[in-house]
Amino acid sequence: MRDLKQIKLAEKICQQQKTYSNRSLQTGDVLPVSEGCAMMENFKEDERAKTEALIKRLDEKLCKQHEK
């Protein structure tokens, strides 16, 4: 009987953790945390690429100004 209670408690905790990991979005849809993390990683990579492109353009512009 004691084991059964522990199993039921463990199942309840597991279900709560699963529910917590599926947070609601503003639209009411559910997005798993893993997908949200992947989206943020892609966002960071995009921002990094934009920043690197901007630095490259500014560097080229500066080099052209020094050549004149």
C-alpha positions as CSV (number, residue, x, y, z in Angstrom):
1,M,0.0,0.0,0.0
2,R,2.8,2.3,0.9
3,D,4.5,1.7,-2.5
4,L,1.3,2.4,-4.3
5,K,1.0,5.8,-2.6
6,Q,4.6,6.6,-3.6
7,I,3.9,5.6,-7.2
8,K,0.8,7.8,-7.3
9,L,2.7,10.7,-5.8
10,A,5.5,10.3,-8.3
11,E,3.0,10.2,-11.2
12,K,1.3,13.3,-9.9
13,I,4.6,15.2,-9.7
14,C,5.6,14.0,-13.2
15,Q,2.3,15.3,-14.5
16,Q,2.7,18.6,-12.8
17,Q,6.2,19.0,-14.3
18,K,4.9,18.1,-17.7
19,T,2.1,20.7,-17.4
20,Y,4.6,23.3,-16.2
21,S,6.9,22.7,-19.2
22,N,4.1,23.4,-21.6
23,R,3.5,27.1,-20.9
24,S,0.7,29.0,-22.6
25,L,1.5,31.6,-25.3
26,Q,-0.4,34.9,-25.6
27,T,-2.6,33.4,-28.3
28,G,-3.6,30.6,-25.9
29,D,-1.5,28.0,-27.8
30,V,0.9,25.7,-26.0
31,L,4.6,25.8,-26.8
32,P,6.9,23.3,-25.2
33,V,9.9,24.7,-23.5
34,S,12.3,22.9,-25.7
35,E,10.8,24.6,-28.8
36,G,11.0,27.9,-27.1
37,C,14.6,27.4,-26.3
38,A,15.3,26.5,-29.9
39,M,13.5,29.6,-31.1
40,M,15.6,31.7,-28.8
41,E,18.8,30.1,-30.0
42,N,17.9,30.8,-33.6
43,F,17.0,34.4,-32.7
44,K,20.4,34.8,-31.0
45,E,22.2,33.4,-34.1
46,D,20.2,35.8,-36.4
47,E,21.1,38.8,-34.2
48,R,24.8,37.7,-34.2
49,A,24.8,37.5,-38.0
50,K,23.1,40.9,-38.4
51,T,25.7,42.4,-36.0
52,E,28.6,40.9,-37.9
53,A,27.2,42.1,-41.2
54,L,26.8,45.6,-39.8
55,I,30.4,45.6,-38.5
56,K,31.7,44.4,-41.8
57,R,29.8,47.1,-43.7
58,L,31.1,49.8,-41.4
59,D,34.6,48.5,-41.6
60,E,34.5,48.5,-45.4
61,K,33.1,52.0,-45.3
62,L,35.9,53.2,-43.0
63,C,38.5,51.6,-45.2
64,K,37.2,53.4,-48.3
65,Q,37.3,56.7,-46.4
66,H,40.9,56.2,-45.5
67,E,41.8,55.3,-49.1
68,K,40.6,58.7,-50.4
